[in-house]
Amino acid sequence: SASGKAPDYSFGELKDMGFSIVIYPGHLIEIAAKSMIDFLVHLKTNGSAEGFENRMISFKEFTDIVGLPSFSALEKRYKL
């Protein structure tokens, strides 16, 4: 792969080898790190996040991903 020593097989090749699931944890971390660095460079260069919004998810999308609505419902239910 681009990030390590393992060959970069296609999904078809992996399926032919008997794999039914493939995960890319290293790639995900590397992509996240690159995005963070790109944002910090943008912030330093431009002085604000303006112009970077198209590379960001909305706050609602983020809270949905992490399950905040479910936690909020539990807080209301148990009056936490």
TORMARKE-720984 format. One record per atom (N, C-alpha, C, O): residue number from 1; residue in three letters; atom name; x, y, z. Coordinates in pm, whole numbers. Layout:
# residues N
+------+------+------+--------+--------+--------+
! resi ! resn ! name !   east !  north !     up !
+------+------+------+--------+--------+--------+
!  NUM !  ALA !   CA !      X !      Y !      Z !
...
+------+------+------+--------+--------+--------+
# end
This chain:
# residues 80
+------+------+------+--------+--------+--------+
! resi ! resn ! name !   east !  north !     up !
+------+------+------+--------+--------+--------+
!    1 !  SER !    N !     84 !   -119 !      0 !
!    1 !  SER !   CA !      0 !      0 !      0 !
!    1 !  SER !    C !     87 !    124 !      0 !
!    1 !  SER !    O !    208 !    117 !     24 !
!    2 !  ALA !    N !     27 !    235 !    -26 !
!    2 !  ALA !   CA !    101 !    361 !    -29 !
!    2 !  ALA !    C !    155 !    396 !    108 !
!    2 !  ALA !    O !    251 !    472 !    119 !
!    3 !  SER !    N !     94 !    343 !    212 !
!    3 !  SER !   CA !    132 !    382 !    347 !
!    3 !  SER !    C !    220 !    279 !    419 !
!    3 !  SER !    O !    260 !    303 !    533 !
!    4 !  GLY !    N !    249 !    169 !    357 !
!    4 !  GLY !   CA !    326 !     68 !    428 !
!    4 !  GLY !    C !    388 !    -33 !    335 !
!    4 !  GLY !    O !    408 !     -7 !    216 !
!    5 !  LYS !    N !    417 !   -151 !    389 !
!    5 !  LYS !   CA !    485 !   -255 !    312 !
!    5 !  LYS !    C !    390 !   -352 !    244 !
!    5 !  LYS !    O !    430 !   -423 !    152 !
!    6 !  ALA !    N !    265 !   -357 !    287 !
!    6 !  ALA !   CA !    169 !   -452 !    229 !
!    6 !  ALA !    C !    135 !   -411 !     86 !
!    6 !  ALA !    O !    122 !   -292 !     57 !
!    7 !  PRO !    N !    121 !   -508 !     -2 !
!    7 !  PRO !   CA !     81 !   -476 !   -140 !
!    7 !  PRO !    C !    -57 !   -411 !   -143 !
!    7 !  PRO !    O !   -141 !   -438 !    -56 !
!    8 !  ASP !    N !    -80 !   -328 !   -241 !
!    8 !  ASP !   CA !   -208 !   -259 !   -254 !
!    8 !  ASP !    C !   -298 !   -339 !   -348 !
!    8 !  ASP !    O !   -310 !   -306 !   -466 !
!    9 !  TYR !    N !   -361 !   -443 !   -295 !
!    9 !  TYR !   CA !   -449 !   -527 !   -375 !
!    9 !  TYR !    C !   -584 !   -459 !   -396 !
!    9 !  TYR !    O !   -630 !   -382 !   -312 !
!   10 !  SER !    N !   -648 !   -489 !   -509 !
!   10 !  SER !   CA !   -783 !   -439 !   -534 !
!   10 !  SER !    C !   -882 !   -523 !   -455 !
!   10 !  SER !    O !   -848 !   -631 !   -407 !
!   11 !  PHE !    N !  -1004 !   -473 !   -442 !
!   11 !  PHE !   CA !  -1108 !   -550 !   -372 !
!   11 !  PHE !    C !  -1129 !   -685 !   -441 !
!   11 !  PHE !    O !  -1146 !   -787 !   -374 !
!   12 !  GLY !    N !  -1128 !   -685 !   -574 !
!   12 !  GLY !   CA !  -1147 !   -810 !   -647 !
!   12 !  GLY !    C !  -1039 !   -911 !   -616 !
!   12 !  GLY !    O !  -1067 !  -1029 !   -595 !
!   13 !  GLU !    N !   -914 !   -866 !   -613 !
!   13 !  GLU !   CA !   -804 !   -956 !   -580 !
!   13 !  GLU !    C !   -816 !  -1011 !   -439 !
!   13 !  GLU !    O !   -791 !  -1129 !   -414 !
!   14 !  LEU !    N !   -855 !   -926 !   -346 !
!   14 !  LEU !   CA !   -871 !   -969 !   -207 !
!   14 !  LEU !    C !   -986 !  -1069 !   -194 !
!   14 !  LEU !    O !   -976 !  -1167 !   -120 !
!   15 !  LYS !    N !  -1094 !  -1043 !   -267 !
!   15 !  LYS !   CA !  -1207 !  -1137 !   -265 !
!   15 !  LYS !    C !  -1163 !  -1273 !   -320 !
!   15 !  LYS !    O !  -1199 !  -1377 !   -265 !
!   16 !  ASP !    N !  -1087 !  -1271 !   -428 !
!   16 !  ASP !   CA !  -1037 !  -1395 !   -487 !
!   16 !  ASP !    C !   -946 !  -1472 !   -390 !
!   16 !  ASP !    O !   -937 !  -1594 !   -397 !
!   17 !  MET !    N !   -880 !  -1400 !   -300 !
!   17 !  MET !   CA !   -794 !  -1463 !   -200 !
!   17 !  MET !    C !   -873 !  -1517 !    -81 !
!   17 !  MET !    O !   -818 !  -1582 !      8 !
!   18 !  GLY !    N !  -1005 !  -1488 !    -79 !
!   18 !  GLY !   CA !  -1089 !  -1540 !     27 !
!   18 !  GLY !    C !  -1132 !  -1440 !    132 !
!   18 !  GLY !    O !  -1199 !  -1476 !    228 !
!   19 !  PHE !    N !  -1094 !  -1314 !    116 !
!   19 !  PHE !   CA !  -1134 !  -1213 !    214 !
!   19 !  PHE !    C !  -1277 !  -1168 !    188 !
!   19 !  PHE !    O !  -1316 !  -1146 !     73 !
!   20 !  SER !    N !  -1354 !  -1153 !    294 !
!   20 !  SER !   CA !  -1491 !  -1104 !    279 !
!   20 !  SER !    C !  -1506 !   -962 !    336 !
!   20 !  SER !    O !  -1608 !   -897 !    316 !
!   21 !  ILE !    N !  -1403 !   -916 !    405 !
!   21 !  ILE !   CA !  -1405 !   -780 !    459 !
!   21 !  ILE !    C !  -1262 !   -725 !    455 !
!   21 !  ILE !    O !  -1166 !   -799 !    477 !
!   22 !  VAL !    N !  -1251 !   -598 !    427 !
!   22 !  VAL !   CA !  -1121 !   -532 !    425 !
!   22 !  VAL !    C !  -1135 !   -402 !    501 !
!   22 !  VAL !    O !  -1230 !   -327 !    481 !
!   23 !  ILE !    N !  -1039 !   -375 !    590 !
!   23 !  ILE !   CA !  -1041 !   -249 !    665 !
!   23 !  ILE !    C !   -911 !   -175 !    635 !
!   23 !  ILE !    O !   -811 !   -235 !    599 !
!   24 !  TYR !    N !   -916 !    -46 !    650 !
!   24 !  TYR !   CA !   -800 !     39 !    621 !
!   24 !  TYR !    C !   -770 !    132 !    738 !
!   24 !  TYR !    O !   -773 !    254 !    720 !
!   25 !  PRO !    N !   -742 !     79 !    857 !
!   25 !  PRO !   CA !   -720 !    167 !    972 !
!   25 !  PRO !    C !   -601 !    260 !    955 !
!   25 !  PRO !    O !   -608 !    377 !    992 !
!   26 !  GLY !    N !   -492 !    209 !    899 !
!   26 !  GLY !   CA !   -375 !    295 !    878 !
!   26 !  GLY !    C !   -404 !    407 !    781 !
!   26 !  GLY !    O !   -365 !    522 !    804 !
!   27 !  HIS !    N !   -472 !    375 !    673 !
!   27 !  HIS !   CA !   -508 !    477 !    574 !
!   27 !  HIS !    C !   -597 !    584 !    637 !
!   27 !  HIS !    O !   -578 !    703 !    611 !
!   28 !  LEU !    N !   -693 !    543 !    718 !
!   28 !  LEU !   CA !   -785 !    640 !    779 !
!   28 !  LEU !    C !   -711 !    737 !    869 !
!   28 !  LEU !    O !   -737 !    858 !    865 !
!   29 !  ILE !    N !   -619 !    687 !    950 !
!   29 !  ILE !   CA !   -541 !    774 !   1038 !
!   29 !  ILE !    C !   -453 !    867 !    955 !
!   29 !  ILE !    O !   -442 !    986 !    986 !
!   30 !  GLU !    N !   -392 !    815 !    851 !
!   30 !  GLU !   CA !   -304 !    897 !    767 !
!   30 !  GLU !    C !   -384 !   1006 !    694 !
!   30 !  GLU !    O !   -337 !   1119 !    680 !
!   31 !  ILE !    N !   -503 !    971 !    648 !
!   31 !  ILE !   CA !   -588 !   1070 !    582 !
!   31 !  ILE !    C !   -630 !   1178 !    680 !
!   31 !  ILE !    O !   -627 !   1297 !    647 !
!   32 !  ALA !    N !   -668 !   1137 !    801 !
!   32 !  ALA !   CA !   -708 !   1234 !    904 !
!   32 !  ALA !    C !   -592 !   1326 !    939 !
!   32 !  ALA !    O !   -610 !   1448 !    949 !
!   33 !  ALA !    N !   -472 !   1270 !    956 !
!   33 !  ALA !   CA !   -355 !   1351 !    990 !
!   33 !  ALA !    C !   -324 !   1451 !    879 !
!   33 !  ALA !    O !   -294 !   1567 !    907 !
!   34 !  LYS !    N !   -330 !   1407 !    752 !
!   34 !  LYS !   CA !   -303 !   1497 !    639 !
!   34 !  LYS !    C !   -405 !   1610 !    636 !
!   34 !  LYS !    O !   -370 !   1725 !    611 !
!   35 !  SER !    N !   -531 !   1577 !    660 !
!   35 !  SER !   CA !   -636 !   1679 !    661 !
!   35 !  SER !    C !   -613 !   1780 !    773 !
!   35 !  SER !    O !   -634 !   1900 !    754 !
!   36 !  MET !    N !   -570 !   1731 !    890 !
!   36 !  MET !   CA !   -543 !   1823 !   1001 !
!   36 !  MET !    C !   -427 !   1916 !    968 !
!   36 !  MET !    O !   -433 !   2036 !    996 !
!   37 !  ILE !    N !   -322 !   1860 !    910 !
!   37 !  ILE !   CA !   -207 !   1943 !    871 !
!   37 !  ILE !    C !   -249 !   2045 !    765 !
!   37 !  ILE !    O !   -214 !   2162 !    774 !
!   38 !  ASP !    N !   -324 !   1999 !    665 !
!   38 !  ASP !   CA !   -372 !   2091 !    560 !
!   38 !  ASP !    C !   -453 !   2205 !    621 !
!   38 !  ASP !    O !   -438 !   2320 !    581 !
!   39 !  PHE !    N !   -538 !   2173 !    719 !
!   39 !  PHE !   CA !   -619 !   2277 !    782 !
!   39 !  PHE !    C !   -531 !   2374 !    861 !
!   39 !  PHE !    O !   -551 !   2495 !    853 !
!   40 !  LEU !    N !   -435 !   2322 !    936 !
!   40 !  LEU !   CA !   -348 !   2410 !   1014 !
!   40 !  LEU !    C !   -266 !   2501 !    924 !
!   40 !  LEU !    O !   -245 !   2618 !    957 !
!   41 !  VAL !    N !   -220 !   2451 !    811 !
!   41 !  VAL !   CA !   -148 !   2535 !    714 !
!   41 !  VAL !    C !   -242 !   2641 !    659 !
!   41 !  VAL !    O !   -204 !   2758 !    648 !
!   42 !  HIS !    N !   -364 !   2601 !    626 !
!   42 !  HIS !   CA !   -464 !   2696 !    575 !
!   42 !  HIS !    C !   -491 !   2804 !    679 !
!   42 !  HIS !    O !   -497 !   2923 !    647 !
!   43 !  LEU !    N !   -508 !   2762 !    804 !
!   43 !  LEU !   CA !   -536 !   2855 !    913 !
!   43 !  LEU !    C !   -421 !   2954 !    932 !
!   43 !  LEU !    O !   -443 !   3074 !    948 !
!   44 !  LYS !    N !   -299 !   2903 !    929 !
!   44 !  LYS !   CA !   -183 !   2990 !    945 !
!   44 !  LYS !    C !   -170 !   3087 !    828 !
!   44 !  LYS !    O !   -137 !   3204 !    847 !
!   45 !  THR !    N !   -196 !   3038 !    708 !
!   45 !  THR !   CA !   -182 !   3120 !    588 !
!   45 !  THR !    C !   -293 !   3224 !    576 !
!   45 !  THR !    O !   -267 !   3339 !    539 !
!   46 !  ASN !    N !   -417 !   3183 !    609 !
!   46 !  ASN !   CA !   -532 !   3270 !    585 !
!   46 !  ASN !    C !   -587 !   3338 !    710 !
!   46 !  ASN !    O !   -665 !   3433 !    700 !
!   47 !  GLY !    N !   -548 !   3290 !    826 !
!   47 !  GLY !   CA !   -594 !   3353 !    949 !
!   47 !  GLY !    C !   -734 !   3314 !    992 !
!   47 !  GLY !    O !   -783 !   3363 !   1094 !
!   48 !  SER !    N !   -799 !   3227 !    917 !
!   48 !  SER !   CA !   -932 !   3179 !    955 !
!   48 !  SER !    C !   -962 !   3050 !    879 !
!   48 !  SER !    O !   -886 !   3007 !    792 !
!   49 !  ALA !    N !  -1075 !   2990 !    915 !
!   49 !  ALA !   CA !  -1118 !   2866 !    848 !
!   49 !  ALA !    C !  -1189 !   2895 !    717 !
!   49 !  ALA !    O !  -1220 !   2803 !    641 !
!   50 !  GLU !    N !  -1217 !   3022 !    689 !
!   50 !  GLU !   CA !  -1290 !   3058 !    567 !
!   50 !  GLU !    C !  -1220 !   3001 !    444 !
!   50 !  GLU !    O !  -1099 !   3013 !    428 !
!   51 !  GLY !    N !  -1300 !   2938 !    358 !
!   51 !  GLY !   CA !  -1248 !   2878 !    237 !
!   51 !  GLY !    C !  -1214 !   2730 !    255 !
!   51 !  GLY !    O !  -1179 !   2663 !    157 !
!   52 !  PHE !    N !  -1224 !   2679 !    376 !
!   52 !  PHE !   CA !  -1193 !   2538 !    403 !
!   52 !  PHE !    C !  -1321 !   2460 !    433 !
!   52 !  PHE !    O !  -1316 !   2338 !    450 !
!   53 !  GLU !    N !  -1433 !   2529 !    438 !
!   53 !  GLU !   CA !  -1560 !   2466 !    480 !
!   53 !  GLU !    C !  -1600 !   2348 !    393 !
!   53 !  GLU !    O !  -1662 !   2254 !    443 !
!   54 !  ASN !    N !  -1566 !   2351 !    265 !
!   54 !  ASN !   CA !  -1606 !   2241 !    176 !
!   54 !  ASN !    C !  -1533 !   2111 !    207 !
!   54 !  ASN !    O !  -1570 !   2005 !    155 !
!   55 !  ARG !    N !  -1431 !   2117 !    291 !
!   55 !  ARG !   CA !  -1358 !   1997 !    331 !
!   55 !  ARG !    C !  -1396 !   1951 !    471 !
!   55 !  ARG !    O !  -1334 !   1860 !    526 !
!   56 !  MET !    N !  -1497 !   2013 !    528 !
!   56 !  MET !   CA !  -1539 !   1983 !    665 !
!   56 !  MET !    C !  -1682 !   1930 !    663 !
!   56 !  MET !    O !  -1762 !   1966 !    577 !
!   57 !  ILE !    N !  -1714 !   1843 !    760 !
!   57 !  ILE !   CA !  -1853 !   1803 !    776 !
!   57 !  ILE !    C !  -1919 !   1906 !    868 !
!   57 !  ILE !    O !  -1851 !   1977 !    942 !
!   58 !  SER !    N !  -2050 !   1914 !    862 !
!   58 !  SER !   CA !  -2121 !   2008 !    947 !
!   58 !  SER !    C !  -2120 !   1958 !   1091 !
!   58 !  SER !    O !  -2093 !   1840 !   1117 !
!   59 !  PHE !    N !  -2150 !   2047 !   1184 !
!   59 !  PHE !   CA !  -2157 !   2008 !   1325 !
!   59 !  PHE !    C !  -2265 !   1902 !   1344 !
!   59 !  PHE !    O !  -2246 !   1808 !   1422 !
!   60 !  LYS !    N !  -2379 !   1916 !   1276 !
!   60 !  LYS !   CA !  -2485 !   1816 !   1287 !
!   60 !  LYS !    C !  -2438 !   1680 !   1235 !
!   60 !  LYS !    O !  -2464 !   1578 !   1298 !
!   61 !  GLU !    N !  -2370 !   1680 !   1121 !
!   61 !  GLU !   CA !  -2317 !   1553 !   1069 !
!   61 !  GLU !    C !  -2223 !   1488 !   1171 !
!   61 !  GLU !    O !  -2228 !   1367 !   1193 !
!   62 !  PHE !    N !  -2138 !   1570 !   1233 !
!   62 !  PHE !   CA !  -2045 !   1518 !   1332 !
!   62 !  PHE !    C !  -2119 !   1459 !   1452 !
!   62 !  PHE !    O !  -2090 !   1349 !   1496 !
!   63 !  THR !    N !  -2217 !   1535 !   1504 !
!   63 !  THR !   CA !  -2290 !   1486 !   1622 !
!   63 !  THR !    C !  -2369 !   1360 !   1589 !
!   63 !  THR !    O !  -2385 !   1272 !   1674 !
!   64 !  ASP !    N !  -2420 !   1351 !   1466 !
!   64 !  ASP !   CA !  -2489 !   1228 !   1425 !
!   64 !  ASP !    C !  -2393 !   1109 !   1420 !
!   64 !  ASP !    O !  -2429 !    999 !   1462 !
!   65 !  ILE !    N !  -2273 !   1131 !   1369 !
!   65 !  ILE !   CA !  -2174 !   1024 !   1358 !
!   65 !  ILE !    C !  -2136 !    971 !   1496 !
!   65 !  ILE !    O !  -2126 !    850 !   1516 !
!   66 !  VAL !    N !  -2115 !   1061 !   1592 !
!   66 !  VAL !   CA !  -2072 !   1018 !   1725 !
!   66 !  VAL !    C !  -2189 !    977 !   1813 !
!   66 !  VAL !    O !  -2169 !    933 !   1926 !
!   67 !  GLY !    N !  -2313 !    991 !   1762 !
!   67 !  GLY !   CA !  -2429 !    943 !   1836 !
!   67 !  GLY !    C !  -2484 !   1039 !   1940 !
!   67 !  GLY !    O !  -2553 !    996 !   2032 !
!   68 !  LEU !    N !  -2455 !   1167 !   1928 !
!   68 !  LEU !   CA !  -2502 !   1264 !   2027 !
!   68 !  LEU !    C !  -2653 !   1264 !   2044 !
!   68 !  LEU !    O !  -2701 !   1275 !   2157 !
!   69 !  PRO !    N !  -2732 !   1253 !   1935 !
!   69 !  PRO !   CA !  -2877 !   1250 !   1957 !
!   69 !  PRO !    C !  -2923 !   1137 !   2050 !
!   69 !  PRO !    O !  -3014 !   1156 !   2131 !
!   70 !  SER !    N !  -2860 !   1022 !   2040 !
!   70 !  SER !   CA !  -2894 !    910 !   2128 !
!   70 !  SER !    C !  -2858 !    941 !   2273 !
!   70 !  SER !    O !  -2935 !    911 !   2364 !
!   71 !  PHE !    N !  -2741 !   1001 !   2293 !
!   71 !  PHE !   CA !  -2701 !   1037 !   2428 !
!   71 !  PHE !    C !  -2792 !   1145 !   2485 !
!   71 !  PHE !    O !  -2826 !   1142 !   2604 !
!   72 !  SER !    N !  -2832 !   1240 !   2403 !
!   72 !  SER !   CA !  -2923 !   1345 !   2448 !
!   72 !  SER !    C !  -3057 !   1286 !   2489 !
!   72 !  SER !    O !  -3116 !   1328 !   2589 !
!   73 !  ALA !    N !  -3106 !   1188 !   2413 !
!   73 !  ALA !   CA !  -3231 !   1121 !   2447 !
!   73 !  ALA !    C !  -3219 !   1047 !   2580 !
!   73 !  ALA !    O !  -3311 !   1050 !   2662 !
!   74 !  LEU !    N !  -3106 !    982 !   2603 !
!   74 !  LEU !   CA !  -3084 !    913 !   2730 !
!   74 !  LEU !    C !  -3077 !   1012 !   2846 !
!   74 !  LEU !    O !  -3130 !    984 !   2954 !
!   75 !  GLU !    N !  -3013 !   1127 !   2825 !
!   75 !  GLU !   CA !  -3007 !   1229 !   2930 !
!   75 !  GLU !    C !  -3146 !   1276 !   2967 !
!   75 !  GLU !    O !  -3177 !   1292 !   3085 !
!   76 !  LYS !    N !  -3231 !   1298 !   2866 !
!   76 !  LYS !   CA !  -3367 !   1341 !   2893 !
!   76 !  LYS !    C !  -3445 !   1232 !   2965 !
!   76 !  LYS !    O !  -3518 !   1259 !   3060 !
!   77 !  ARG !    N !  -3429 !   1108 !   2918 !
!   77 !  ARG !   CA !  -3503 !    996 !   2976 !
!   77 !  ARG !    C !  -3467 !    974 !   3122 !
!   77 !  ARG !    O !  -3555 !    949 !   3205 !
!   78 !  TYR !    N !  -3339 !    983 !   3153 !
!   78 !  TYR !   CA !  -3294 !    957 !   3290 !
!   78 !  TYR !    C !  -3265 !   1085 !   3368 !
!   78 !  TYR !    O !  -3210 !   1081 !   3478 !
!   79 !  LYS !    N !  -3302 !   1198 !   3309 !
!   79 !  LYS !   CA !  -3288 !   1330 !   3372 !
!   79 !  LYS !    C !  -3146 !   1354 !   3428 !
!   79 !  LYS !    O !  -3128 !   1391 !   3544 !
!   80 !  LEU !    N !  -3048 !   1331 !   3341 !
!   80 !  LEU !   CA !  -2908 !   1350 !   3380 !
!   80 !  LEU !    C !  -2866 !   1494 !   3359 !
!   80 !  LEU !    O !  -2752 !   1530 !   3386 !
+------+------+------+--------+--------+--------+
# end
